[in-house]
Amino acid sequence: MKIKYYLNFMEDKRMSMDQYGDQLLNYQSKNFKDIEINSFKPKLDLFSKIIFNDKIKMRYARYISYPKQVKNLPKHDIAHICDHNYAHLCSNLNSKLKFITVNDLIPFVFQKYLNKYPYLLKYSFSKLKYFTKVFTISENTKKDLLKFTDCPEEKIEVIMRSVENYFDNSSVDKELLCKKYNLPINKKKILFAAGHFYKNNKMTFKTLEKLITIDKDIVLVLIGSSKNLQEYRHLKENIYQLPFLERKELPNIYKICELLFYPSSYEGFGLPLLESMHCGIPIICSNNSSIPEIVDDCALMCHHDDIDMFVKNTLELLSNKILYSNMVKKSILRAKLFDIKKFHNNLIKTYSHELSKFHQTS
């Protein structure tokens, strides 16, 4: 079986998609020696490089250049597009079978908020019905897919994400790591993964604002980028923004924090939730979209705009040792359901099954 994973342009700067592609390649290359596994990563062509407007440049690259680059690749059995934004490549793929992973439908879910209709993504998603299988990473994403596209339900298969084995609950030297990352050892550290608007950044800072009126020893450890920090300069003594970290460093950050704060208004999956569970770190989070199906009973949940409940849950978790211990145990147990070996075995099993059907009918 010959598998080719189709990746993003480097210039796309979609880190989560790059991580997903890298995980597929790295794990399978090491653990499925009898399978030929490689990838294709597109490059900007000469015409792309002379387009000065970045928005137009990337649209040309995605919708004109990328299809041209893939159609003459050597024939292979399995083509798997890692980023749903490239579903329009379907007819250009030189493979027996075609797969794609759909992570979320944020431009459709929030089109009123963004005041923008995703015409190009709509065009891409119109090709989903021609794939052999469309993988979604949660039941919620599957539900959104059925709501916003014409992809047939029988083509959709839910295979939830996994994380690398270095996300584990082994102990670390917290004092040493706090010195390394310039974080206070004796403060109660809450980890927050900032990002796009749906990560609910402002709600996090408002919750912190209220928390420190009750307990000044609470600090926020911020990974990712946030544009809201200028509005909350009065909280600067209680916010520690970390610089860019290599992915293998992230478990260290989880393990020196008391909990993960995750108040997102929408998630296709919510990878930090899974990373936190694997590290045995309790979670305070919202209760929408895919989040409940990921965390189940190993997190304290509430509505994404309920500051008072976020504050109550955080203080209760930080002060109640029995509750905290129980949530740690539940997190570690829940994480076992998202085993990386199981994830990849399920993927390869689906490829093999569909390829067998293809050979029987051809």
Secondary structure, 3 states (H helix, E strand, C coil): CEEEEECCCHHHCCHHHHHHHHHHHHHHHHHCCCCEEEEECCCCCHHHHCCCCHHHHHHHHHHHHHHHHHCCCCCEEEEEECCHHHHHHHHHCCEEEEEEEECCCHHHHCHHHHCCCCHHHHHHHCCHHHCCEEEECCHHHHHHHHHHCCCCHHHEEECCCCCCCCCCCCCCCHHHHHHHCCCCCCCEEEEEECCCHHHCHHHHHHHHHHHCCCCCCEEEEEECCCCCHHHHHHHHHHEEECCCCCHHHHHHHHHCCCEEEECCCCCCCCHHHHHHHHCCCCEEEECCCCHHHHHCCCEEEECCCCHHHHHHHHHHHHHCHHHHHHHHHHHHHHHHHHCHHHHHHHHHHHHHHHHHHHHHHC
